Amino acid sequence: MKLSPPLAQGKLLRRYKRFLADIELPNGEIITIHCPNTGSMKNCWEENTPCWYSDSGNPKRKYRHTLEISTTPEGARAGVNTGRANHLVEEAIHKGVVQELQGYDTLRREVKYGEENSRIDFLLSGEQGDCYVEVKNVTLAEGNRGLFPDAVSARGSKHLRELQKLAQSGTRAVLFYCVQHTAIETVEAAVEIDPAYAAALQEAVSAGVEVIAYRAKLDADEIRLIEPIPYRPAT
């Protein structure tokens, strides 16, 4: 997606209270902005490194600016606004970037499904049947390995159980890793962080759930998914 106006650049000083970050502007002014990420943001930011943020243009909002991209300790870029992930995937599907999800006539968002009061991110429908797509944002990297989740995620495990039941019933079910990190080259479950999630993922894949991962381009004037990267099952 093209960003208009482009993201502004600052220096990320600290992140605190989960949803707040202090940044220094080029003129030396320090402002507090919204940090739209409920995860740990492990390994995807460092103090006193470049960051990029958006401006809502709404002076009535308590924190009118939003942190969008951070710099990792290794110098890569990470898209920390998890709210962008679904938009990126939807855009990539519509533009034909995601080859694996082409050929469907309709796309619906946030459709209720399953036995555990869940909502699927996207329900694709067409002559070939339905396809349920659950999107997860990946920013945790160890070297060039992308890991998910970056903190224990009971919700993530629940979604895997729901997808597994769909796959077992003969319905196409897809777990889509939206990789907002410029250095990540493969994706896998973060076994050491959340072994229950890793086990649930392995079981879901064995039952027929597909795993797709695409990496994003992260620039001040554009954020979009550009290419598939391999998913690697835990060993």
MORAUR-V137321 format. One record per backbone hydrogen bond with DSSP energy under -1.0 kcal/mol. CO is the residue of the C=O (numbers start at 1). NH is the residue of the N-H. If there is no record, write none. Layout:
co->CO nh->NH
co->CO nh->NH
This chain:
co->1 nh->223
co->8 nh->53
co->10 nh->51
co->11 nh->24
co->12 nh->48
co->14 nh->22
co->16 nh->20
co->17 nh->19
co->19 nh->35
co->20 nh->16
co->21 nh->33
co->22 nh->13
co->22 nh->14
co->23 nh->31
co->24 nh->11
co->25 nh->28
co->29 nh->25
co->31 nh->23
co->33 nh->21
co->34 nh->67
co->35 nh->37
co->36 nh->82
co->41 nh->44
co->49 nh->12
co->51 nh->10
co->52 nh->68
co->52 nh->69
co->53 nh->8
co->54 nh->66
co->58 nh->61
co->64 nh->56
co->65 nh->34
co->66 nh->54
co->68 nh->80
co->69 nh->52
co->70 nh->78
co->72 nh->75
co->76 nh->72
co->77 nh->182
co->78 nh->70
co->80 nh->82
co->81 nh->84
co->82 nh->85
co->84 nh->88
co->85 nh->89
co->86 nh->90
co->87 nh->91
co->88 nh->92
co->89 nh->93
co->90 nh->94
co->91 nh->95
co->92 nh->97
co->92 nh->98
co->93 nh->96
co->97 nh->99
co->98 nh->101
co->99 nh->102
co->106 nh->125
co->108 nh->123
co->111 nh->120
co->113 nh->118
co->118 nh->113
co->120 nh->111
co->121 nh->110
co->122 nh->133
co->123 nh->108
co->124 nh->131
co->125 nh->105
co->125 nh->106
co->126 nh->129
co->129 nh->126
co->131 nh->124
co->132 nh->174
co->133 nh->122
co->134 nh->176
co->136 nh->178
co->138 nh->180
co->140 nh->147
co->142 nh->145
co->144 nh->185
co->144 nh->186
co->145 nh->142
co->146 nh->188
co->148 nh->190
co->153 nh->157
co->154 nh->158
co->155 nh->159
co->156 nh->160
co->157 nh->161
co->158 nh->162
co->159 nh->163
co->160 nh->164
co->161 nh->165
co->162 nh->166
co->163 nh->167
co->164 nh->168
co->165 nh->169
co->166 nh->171
co->167 nh->170
co->172 nh->132
co->173 nh->210
co->174 nh->134
co->175 nh->212
co->176 nh->136
co->177 nh->214
co->178 nh->138
co->178 nh->180
co->179 nh->181
co->179 nh->216
co->180 nh->79
co->186 nh->146
co->187 nh->232
co->188 nh->148
co->189 nh->191
co->190 nh->194
co->194 nh->198
co->195 nh->199
co->196 nh->200
co->197 nh->201
co->198 nh->202
co->199 nh->203
co->200 nh->204
co->201 nh->205
co->202 nh->206
co->203 nh->207
co->204 nh->209
co->205 nh->208
co->210 nh->175
co->212 nh->177
co->213 nh->229
co->214 nh->179
co->215 nh->226
co->215 nh->227
co->217 nh->224
co->220 nh->7
co->221 nh->3
co->222 nh->219
co->224 nh->217
co->227 nh->215
co->230 nh->187
